[in-house]
Amino acid sequence: MSHQLTTITVIGAGGKMGMRISANLQKSQYRMFYCENAAQAQQNVTAQGRELADAASVVPLSDVVILAVPDIVLGKVSQSMVPLMKAGAILLTLDPAAAYANLIAQREGIRYAVAHPCHPSVFLQRYTKEEHDDAFGGIAAIQHVAASFEAGSDADKAALSEVIRVMYGPVEEVHWVTVTQLAYLEPTLVETVACMVGAFMKEALDETVRHAGVPEAAAKAMLFGHIQIALAVAFRATNPFSDACMIAMEYGREKIIKPDWKQIFHQQELDIVIARMLKIDAIRR
Ligand SMILES: NC(=O)c1ccc[n+]([C@@H]2O[C@H](COP(=O)([O-])OP(=O)(O)OC[C@H]3O[C@@H](n4cnc5c(N)ncnc54)[C@H](O)[C@@H]3O)[C@@H](O)[C@H]2O)c1
């Protein structure tokens, strides 16, 4: 455990991420405080044997304040938490969108970081049932984390890494990038592209069953096996796609993908998608 960072508060401790990270932090040596303001979510916290704390009392004691609240309220919540924080403390958010959009309340002497779980890799060698069942990570399957701490020195990052490794554990590696790079990872790479393609494949599966009358079990078996082999060939070059397959892939690209799709990597497009996600008119510069 870090010598520098000993006390941590989770704001939004009864939400989806709050519950996940609290379950791991509770087992650690860190001195923990849990804050939650919705009645139902408060029950989630206490049902796990965690005591609720009052943010006004515990935030001033904390070396790290984790805001596990929805992105669309991060600006407002940070405005009430940042003035309570002690000088030198770290405000840690779990998604880059609000930081990228400059919505987080700023104060001299407060340090800002973001840490997002990568989730366990599709190529992870899993041995136990617990590892197989842990699709999200944070329980049994090892994952990496992408994080940003732009004002942090190497020593600061090392200390924060220890917190990140506990909250998202088991963690193999924490990758340090800038907030903008983190925003290109999520949403652009993993939500705009990967999650969209995942949902798209589900739609194609449903259409195969509906349109061609293929039994659902047969379509699922064929698709799930081919998702595995397509990823292995594309990312690991286990063996090449067959010549006929490459012709079908080229046809699919022509029919489905717009030739200028790479514009999603233009920064003005990143601004547009993040503004949409945060339900704001435009990104603040
Ligand atoms: N859900 C995911 O899969 C996931 C994955 C990675 C990162 N994240 C990030 O984690 C963060 C939290 O997302 P979530 O999905 O856990 O949200 P959520 O809606 O499940 O939970 C948020 C919790 O915060 C509480 N809350 C709101 N304002 C509060 C305040 N002022 N004080 C105390 N509690 C307050 C709410 O009552 C709720 O229980 C977001 O930044 C999100 O982008 C989420």
The ligand as a Tripos MOL2 file, in Angstrom:
@<TRIPOS>MOLECULE
LIG
   44    48     1     0     0
SMALL
NO_CHARGES

@<TRIPOS>ATOM
      1 N1        -21.3240    1.2380  -15.5640 N.am      1 LIG1
      2 C1        -20.2060    0.8750  -16.2230 C.2       1 LIG1
      3 O1        -20.1340   -0.1840  -16.8360 O.2       1 LIG1
      4 C2        -18.9990    1.7860  -16.2070 C.ar      1 LIG1
      5 C3        -17.7670    1.3110  -16.6870 C.ar      1 LIG1
      6 C4        -16.6380    2.1290  -16.6070 C.ar      1 LIG1
      7 C5        -16.7620    3.4230  -16.1070 C.ar      1 LIG1
      8 N2        -17.9750    3.8660  -15.6820 N.ar      1 LIG1
      9 C6        -18.0540    5.2340  -15.1340 C.3       1 LIG1
     10 O2        -18.3350    5.1600  -13.7430 O.3       1 LIG1
     11 C7        -19.0430    6.3310  -13.3370 C.3       1 LIG1
     12 C8        -20.2980    5.9180  -12.5950 C.3       1 LIG1
     13 O3        -21.1480    5.2270  -13.4920 O.3       1 LIG1
     14 P1        -22.2030    4.1320  -12.9870 P.3       1 LIG1
     15 O4        -22.6270    3.3870  -14.2020 O.co2     1 LIG1
     16 O5        -21.6400    3.3760  -11.8340 O.co2     1 LIG1
     17 O6        -23.4000    5.0700  -12.4730 O.3       1 LIG1
     18 P2        -24.6830    4.6560  -11.6360 P.3       1 LIG1
     19 O7        -25.8090    5.5020  -12.1170 O.co2     1 LIG1
     20 O8        -24.8510    3.1720  -11.5980 O.co2     1 LIG1
     21 O9        -24.3280    5.0750  -10.1320 O.3       1 LIG1
     22 C9        -24.0900    6.3900   -9.7480 C.3       1 LIG1
     23 C10       -24.4100    6.5310   -8.2640 C.3       1 LIG1
     24 O10       -24.0330    7.8460   -7.8500 O.3       1 LIG1
     25 C11       -25.0130    8.2900   -6.9230 C.3       1 LIG1
     26 N3        -24.8780    9.7460   -6.7930 N.ar      1 LIG1
     27 C12       -25.1790   10.6970   -7.7090 C.ar      1 LIG1
     28 N4        -24.8720   11.9120   -7.2160 N.ar      1 LIG1
     29 C13       -24.3760   11.7270   -5.9600 C.ar      1 LIG1
     30 C14       -23.8660   12.5970   -4.9420 C.ar      1 LIG1
     31 N5        -23.8480   13.9210   -5.1080 N.pl3     1 LIG1
     32 N6        -23.4230   12.0490   -3.7860 N.ar      1 LIG1
     33 C15       -23.4640   10.7270   -3.5970 C.ar      1 LIG1
     34 N7        -23.9240    9.8480   -4.5250 N.ar      1 LIG1
     35 C16       -24.3730   10.3420   -5.6820 C.ar      1 LIG1
     36 C17       -26.3180    7.7990   -7.4910 C.3       1 LIG1
     37 O11       -27.3340    7.7820   -6.5100 O.3       1 LIG1
     38 C18       -25.9220    6.3960   -7.9520 C.3       1 LIG1
     39 O12       -26.0820    5.4370   -6.9210 O.3       1 LIG1
     40 C19       -19.3100    7.1440  -14.6160 C.3       1 LIG1
     41 O13       -18.2680    8.0920  -14.7340 O.3       1 LIG1
     42 C20       -19.1910    6.0750  -15.6960 C.3       1 LIG1
     43 O14       -18.8430    6.6090  -16.9620 O.3       1 LIG1
     44 C21       -19.0960    3.0970  -15.7060 C.ar      1 LIG1
@<TRIPOS>BOND
     1     1     2 1
     2     2     3 2
     3     2     4 1
     4     4     5 ar
     5     4    44 ar
     6     5     6 ar
     7     6     7 ar
     8     7     8 ar
     9     8     9 1
    10     8    44 ar
    11     9    10 1
    12     9    42 1
    13    10    11 1
    14    11    12 1
    15    11    40 1
    16    12    13 1
    17    13    14 1
    18    14    15 2
    19    14    16 1
    20    14    17 1
    21    17    18 1
    22    18    19 2
    23    18    20 1
    24    18    21 1
    25    21    22 1
    26    22    23 1
    27    23    24 1
    28    23    38 1
    29    24    25 1
    30    25    26 1
    31    25    36 1
    32    26    27 ar
    33    26    35 ar
    34    27    28 ar
    35    28    29 ar
    36    29    30 ar
    37    29    35 ar
    38    30    31 1
    39    30    32 ar
    40    32    33 ar
    41    33    34 ar
    42    34    35 ar
    43    36    37 1
    44    36    38 1
    45    38    39 1
    46    40    41 1
    47    40    42 1
    48    42    43 1
@<TRIPOS>SUBSTRUCTURE
     1 LIG1         1 GROUP 0 **** ****
